[in-house]
Amino acid sequence: MGKDKLKRFTELKAFSNFYQNLDFKKPCLVNFKGDSIDLKGKWKKMHFKNNHPLTLELACGKGEYTFNLAKRHANRNFIGIDIKGARIHKGAKDALEENLENAAYLRTKIELLEAFFEAGEVQEIWIVFSDPFPKDRHAKHRLTSPKFLDLYKKICSKDAIIHVKTDSELLFDYTMGVLDGKEMDYTVVERDIYRKGTAYPELTEIQTFYEKMHIKDGRNINYVQFNLFQ
């Protein structure tokens, strides 16, 4: 780990809005004090200290969506989740500096969500520019694969909304194929949102670090919104 990454990760461990799973084989959360803490089913009560709806940003990277959505929606709670702690540092630090009490960050594998969230605890999920895993043999690792959709069902409420935003035509078409295969209804489908426009300003007004690069490269940005339960 480079010096800058090590510095960011060391700082991150002291942030009160950050939790991490140190051993992926033994899922357990550690807070900024270094104490083990059980937040499964208790995020709203123990961390956020309210009963507002809970939104997860999966593979959040620098956590731009978690941070910006939290600024826009004070009546919702947001948790950015990524396996890379050094990436999360920016979003977590920005949230602390702006006193965003409705934004938190979690370092763990997405596959372990069920260890940290109770059935029905999550009301919304954002999947923004996740890894498309272009080789077919790695399709099961895509965050919109049937395996992951089944996982989300285990922690989401019946009315939970899933948002997928991507620059990858492969991942977008794959996601639509999975939804069709499962006979799941998608409520919104918008292709090429920067050229054709979108009914949801947040999709273009909030831009991730990588999204800005993709736009410069002329890539299409596509979006689909759906519900897990029929």
C-alpha positions in Angstrom: 0.0 0.0 0.0 1.4 3.4 -1.0 2.1 6.1 1.6 -0.9 8.2 0.5 -3.3 5.2 0.6 -1.9 4.2 4.0 -2.4 7.7 5.3 -6.0 7.9 4.0 -6.8 4.5 5.5 -5.3 5.4 8.8 -7.4 8.6 9.0 -10.5 6.7 7.9 -10.3 4.3 10.8 -10.8 7.3 13.2 -13.9 8.6 11.4 -17.1 8.3 13.5 -19.2 7.6 10.3 -17.0 4.6 9.2 -17.3 0.9 10.0 -15.2 -1.9 8.7 -15.3 -5.7 8.5 -11.7 -6.7 9.2 -12.1 -10.5 8.6 -14.2 -11.4 5.6 -14.3 -15.1 6.9 -15.8 -13.9 10.2 -18.1 -11.0 9.5 -18.0 -8.5 12.3 -18.1 -4.7 12.3 -15.5 -2.5 14.0 -16.2 1.2 14.8 -13.8 4.1 15.0 -13.0 3.3 18.6 -11.8 -0.2 17.5 -14.8 -1.8 19.3 -16.8 -4.7 17.7 -20.4 -3.5 17.2 -23.5 -5.3 16.0 -25.6 -3.0 13.8 -27.7 -5.6 12.0 -31.3 -4.5 12.2 -30.1 -1.5 14.3 -28.6 1.0 11.9 -31.4 3.5 12.2 -31.6 3.3 16.0 -28.0 3.0 16.9 -26.1 4.9 14.3 -28.5 7.3 12.6 -30.7 7.7 15.7 -33.9 8.1 13.7 -36.4 5.9 11.8 -35.8 7.3 8.3 -35.6 5.0 5.2 -32.3 3.5 4.5 -30.4 3.6 1.2 -27.3 1.7 0.3 -24.8 2.7 -2.4 -23.0 -0.5 -3.4 -19.4 -0.5 -4.7 -19.5 3.2 -3.8 -15.9 4.0 -4.7 -15.2 7.5 -3.4 -18.8 7.7 -2.1 -19.9 10.6 -4.2 -23.5 9.4 -4.5 -23.8 8.6 -0.8 -22.5 12.1 0.1 -24.6 14.1 -2.5 -27.8 12.2 -1.9 -27.4 12.7 1.8 -27.1 16.4 1.2 -30.2 16.5 -0.9 -32.4 14.2 1.3 -32.2 15.0 5.0 -35.1 12.7 5.7 -33.3 9.5 4.5 -30.2 7.6 5.7 -27.4 6.6 3.4 -24.6 4.1 3.6 -21.8 3.8 1.0 -20.3 0.3 0.8 -17.0 -0.7 -0.8 -14.2 -3.2 -0.2 -11.5 -0.5 -0.7 -11.1 1.7 2.4 -8.8 4.2 0.8 -11.5 5.0 -1.8 -14.2 5.5 0.8 -12.0 8.1 2.6 -13.1 11.1 0.5 -16.8 10.6 0.9 -16.6 9.9 4.6 -14.3 12.9 5.2 -16.5 15.2 3.2 -19.6 14.0 5.1 -17.9 14.7 8.5 -16.7 18.1 7.4 -20.3 19.1 6.3 -21.9 17.5 9.4 -24.0 15.1 7.3 -25.3 12.9 10.1 -27.4 10.9 7.6 -24.3 9.6 5.7 -22.2 6.6 6.8 -19.7 4.3 5.2 -18.9 0.6 5.5 -15.9 -1.4 4.3 -16.8 -5.0 3.4 -17.6 -7.3 0.6 -21.0 -6.9 -1.1 -21.5 -10.7 -0.7 -21.6 -10.2 3.1 -24.5 -7.8 3.2 -26.8 -10.3 4.9 -24.4 -10.4 7.8 -24.9 -6.7 8.5 -28.5 -5.9 7.4 -31.7 -7.5 8.6 -34.5 -8.7 6.4 -36.5 -5.6 5.3 -34.0 -3.1 6.7 -33.1 -1.5 3.4 -35.5 0.6 1.4 -33.3 1.6 -1.6 -30.1 0.6 -3.4 -27.9 2.5 -5.8 -25.5 0.7 -8.1 -23.4 3.3 -9.9 -20.7 2.5 -12.4 -20.0 -0.9 -10.9 -17.4 -3.3 -12.5 -19.0 -4.8 -15.6 -16.8 -7.9 -15.5 -16.6 -8.1 -19.3 -15.7 -11.8 -19.6 -18.8 -14.0 -19.6 -17.2 -16.5 -17.2 -17.2 -13.7 -14.6 -20.8 -12.7 -15.1 -21.8 -14.0 -11.7 -19.7 -11.2 -10.1 -21.8 -8.5 -11.7 -23.8 -6.7 -9.1 -27.0 -7.2 -11.1 -26.5 -10.9 -11.5 -29.3 -13.3 -10.3 -27.1 -14.2 -7.3 -26.9 -10.6 -6.1 -30.5 -9.8 -6.8 -31.5 -12.7 -4.7 -29.1 -11.4 -2.0 -30.7 -7.9 -2.1 -34.2 -9.5 -1.6 -33.0 -10.9 1.7 -32.3 -7.4 3.2 -34.7 -5.1 1.3 -38.3 -4.1 2.1 -41.1 -5.2 -0.3 -41.3 -1.6 -1.7 -37.5 -1.2 -2.1 -36.3 0.6 -5.3 -33.1 -0.4 -7.1 -31.2 2.1 -9.3 -28.6 1.0 -11.8 -26.5 3.7 -13.6 -23.7 2.6 -15.9 -21.4 3.5 -18.8 -21.1 -0.1 -19.8 -23.5 -1.2 -22.6 -22.6 -4.8 -21.8 -23.6 -4.4 -18.1 -26.8 -2.5 -19.0 -27.9 -5.0 -21.6 -27.0 -7.9 -19.2 -29.0 -6.3 -16.5 -32.1 -5.9 -18.7 -31.7 -9.5 -19.8 -31.6 -10.6 -16.1 -34.7 -8.6 -15.3 -36.6 -10.0 -18.3 -35.5 -13.5 -17.5 -36.8 -13.1 -14.0 -40.0 -11.5 -15.4 -39.3 -8.4 -13.2 -40.9 -5.1 -14.1 -38.6 -2.1 -14.5 -40.3 1.2 -13.8 -37.9 3.5 -15.6 -35.4 2.8 -18.5 -33.4 5.8 -19.8 -30.6 5.3 -22.3 -27.9 8.0 -23.1 -29.2 10.3 -20.3 -26.8 13.2 -21.1 -27.8 13.5 -24.8 -31.4 12.5 -24.6 -32.2 13.9 -21.2 -33.7 12.4 -18.0 -36.7 12.8 -15.8 -34.5 12.5 -12.8 -32.1 15.5 -12.4 -30.0 13.7 -9.8 -28.8 11.3 -12.4 -26.9 14.1 -14.2 -26.4 16.6 -11.4 -24.5 14.1 -9.3 -21.4 12.9 -11.1 -18.8 10.5 -9.8 -15.0 10.9 -10.4 -15.1 8.2 -13.1 -18.3 9.4 -14.6 -16.7 12.7 -15.5 -14.0 10.8 -17.4 -16.6 8.7 -19.2 -18.5 11.7 -20.3 -15.3 13.3 -21.7 -14.7 10.0 -23.6 -18.1 10.3 -25.2 -19.6 7.2 -23.6 -23.3 6.7 -23.2 -24.6 6.7 -19.7 -27.7 4.5 -19.2 -30.1 4.1 -16.3 -32.7 1.6 -15.1 -34.9 1.6 -12.0 -36.8 -1.5 -10.8 -38.4 -3.2 -7.8 -37.2 -6.6 -6.6 -40.6 -7.9 -5.7 -43.5 -8.4 -8.0 
